[in-house]
Amino acid sequence: MSILNINRGPEFSRIAGLGVARGENAVPNADLIEPIDSSDEWIRKMTGIATRVRAKAETSVIDLAERAARDALAAAGIDGGDVDAVILSTITYPHMTPGGAPVLADRLGSSGAAFDISAACAGYCYGIGQADALVRSGSARNVLVVGAEKMSDYVDPADRSISYLLGDAAGAVVITASDEPRIGPTVWGSDGSGAQLIRQTASWLEVRDGEAEAFPTLFQEGPSVFKWASFKMAPIALQAIEAAGVTPDDIKAFIPHQANIRIIDQMVKQIGLPSHVAVGRDIVDSGNTSAASIPLATERLMRDGDAASGDLALQIGFGAGLVYAAQVVVLP
């Protein structure tokens, strides 16, 4: 006979509240084209981006996370003290340790579990998968999931591979118990053989030893990343639909990571989504905000009336690692 007590929580979980925070400044393509010898027309054609949001110098990634988190908590009708766990997905918190999640939890008045995850553009969906498991296991009642990035701190303005894509923002949701299934199974994985396709230009050890030519920034091998995301992620999205026990016809909104408008459009075709499905394209005005991009796109669809509370949404994140995660959720 086992001597261990096993927690058993509710059978299902749900998204109870959503909040977002965008960087204070809208940065149009015209402001970025000179260092990369490009044009507004080229950036729009290749990425779909017209402007991206970037934070003020004095705004930290935790400031963005806090703003989004407070809105999510208000939407869910709970206080920070009611949060049993804070999961912060970020690759731009400037300290190796301690993590940003305990700092954020303290600001919100939570003394629960708090930890960071580093899954880049897939981090928000990774957080949803973890929060769903925590609630259903009985380990937590309310879990705050935050994707927050201040990408502008880690860009080289002269880098043509990724710098002009990136923005600063945060998105947050509260995951809590549900009487019916409202978050489907998470389909996730990685392909570490491609880990160098999106990377930091130098390690901190190389900086310490004087081997780095400059402060490390972000770089990607664009064509390879584009091919991987455009054709490898649609089957993952279809697996998430199947795992949830629904069909593409049941989906009301498709909310992929906002990496590139051409990738988004290619995925819509590959998945075979019906014309009635609302597609998140927040990238046009916000840019690529990594872990924050899916909640930002969700908020935009709901604010514009293209999606509504109770709609079935397919969301998928993918990025550096190469990591990915997808699930079908009911919008709050």
Secondary structure, 3 states (H helix, E strand, C coil): CCCCCCCCCCCEEEEEEEEEEECCEEEEHHHCCCCCCCCHHHHHHHHCCCEEEECCCCCCHHHHHHHHHHHHHHHHCCCHHHCCEEEEECCCCCCCCCCHHHHHHHHHCCCCEEEEECCHHHHHHHHHHHHHHHHHHCCCCCEEEEEEEEHHHHCCCCCCCCHHHECEEEEEEEEEEECCCCECCCEEEECHHHHHHEEECCCHHHHHCCCCCCCCCEEECHHHHHHHHHHHHHHHHHHHHHHCCCCHHHCCEEEECCCCHHHHHHHHHHHCCCCCCEECCCHHHHCECHHHHHHHHHHHHHHCCCCCCCCEEEEEEEECCCEEEEEEEECC
